[in-house]
Amino acid sequence: MKVLLIPSFPTQDLTRKTTGKYLMPDDIQWCRKHARFREKDLLKWFRRFRERCPKGTMNQEEFKPLFKSAFPVADVDLVSEIVFEVFDPEGKQKLDFKEFLIPIDAVNCRQFDEKLRWGLALWDQKNRKAIDFYGMKRVVQLLDQVSKQDTP
């Protein structure tokens, strides 16, 4: 029997300091610790983010084309709704670069069990190791959208 371990999710660290106009060394270190991007790719994503969001934050409408450019098959309306539901529980309608990077990293997983692990961790930010029916439904919807990218 295969056991699925759910990683703890770094949202508590997100509130300490948002990224600004530049990625500072501690921002790069945080991103490298919590996402699986090489520094070169991380900087490329940051440039793309800053080109589209010069103020350093993005709303759902700004999120959609950037996500769609990386994952053209996904339903960006549904994905952005879920991402903002998870990363913007206060309803401020803004994500900074780190809040944007984590779901991008999650959907870049190649193995389905990795995607499932991340999907569950996204939803279980309080680290209760439990998920209700609504949460599971949202995770499955998200996985369905990002898994379309993997099919030839």
N, C-alpha and C positions, 0 to 999 in steps of 0.2 A: 504494500500500500504506500502510495506516495503522499508525503505530508507537505502541505503548502504553508510555508512560513510567510507571514505578512510583515514586511519591513515597517519600522517606525517611520513616521512621516515628518519631515523637517519644518512644518508650519510654525512651530514655536520659535524657531530661529529666524523666520521671515520677518517677524514683527520688530526685531531688534534695530534694524536699519535698512532702509530701502536703497536701491542703487540710484545713483544720480546721473549726471551727464557723462561721467566716465566710470569705467570699471576699475575700482581701486584694488590693490593687492589682496586685501581681506575679502572683497567681493569675489574675486577670482578663486581664492582659496575656498570660500563657502560653496561656490558653484561646483568646483571640482570635487568637493566632499559629498555633495548631495545629488550630483548628476554625473552621467558617464561620458561627458564630452571631453575631447582633448582640448587643450587651451586654444589651439588654432580655430577649432570649430566653435568653441564658446565665444571667441571674439567675433567670428563671422556672424553668429546669431545676434550678438549685441549690436553690431553695426546695422544689421537689418532692422532690429527693433528700434534703434535710435533714429534711423532714416524715416521710419513710419510714425514714430512717436517722439518727436523732439523734446517734449516736456518730461519724458522719462516714465510716463504711465500710459496705459492703453485702456480704451473702453471696449465693449463687445464688438462694435462696428469696426474698430481698428484691428481687433484680434482676428476677425474672420478672414480677411484677405491674406494675412501673414500665415495663418494656419493652413489655409487652402493652398498656398504656394508650396508648402511642404507635403501636404496630404490632400491631393486633388480629388480623391475619390470620396472622402468623408463628407457627411452632411454637416457643414460648418455651423449652421444654425443650432442644431442639436448639441454639437460638441461645445460650442461657445457657451450655451446655456448651462451645460453641466460644469464646465470649467469655472465659470463665474459663480455658480452655486456653491462650489467647493472652496474656491480661493477668495471669494468676496462675500462671506456670510453676513457682514455688516451692511451690505448693499451700497457701498461707496461707488460702485461701477467703474473701478480702476484696478488694473494690475500693474505692478512694476516688473522689471526685467526678471527678477528671481521668481516671482509668482508665475510669470509666463514660461520660464525655462523648465520648471518641474513637470508640467504636463507634456511639454514637448519631449523631454527625456523619457517620460513614461510611455508615450506612444511610439517612441523609437525602439522599444524592446522588440526583439525578433521572435522570441519564443512566447507562445500563448500563455504558459504558466507565469512568465515574467510579467506580461501585461495584466494578467489576473491579479497577481501580487500587488502591482502598483495600483490597479483600479481599486482594490479593497483598501489599500493604505490611503489612497486619496480620500475615500469616503470615511474611513475610521481615524480621523485626525486626533481624536481624544485618546487613541490607543486603547480602546475598550476590548479589542479583539472580537468584536461582534458587529453585525450589520443587520438592519431591519429589511423588510421586504422592499420598501421604496428605494433604499440605498442599493440593494442588490440589483433591482431593476435598472437603476441609473448606471451602475457599473457595467451591466450587460449591454445596455444601449451604447455606452461609450466604447466598449471593446468591440462591439459589432461594427461601429463606424471606423475605428482605427485598424481593425483587422482586414478590412476591405483593401487596404493599401498593400497587404502582403500577397494577395492573390494575383496570379499572372494575367 
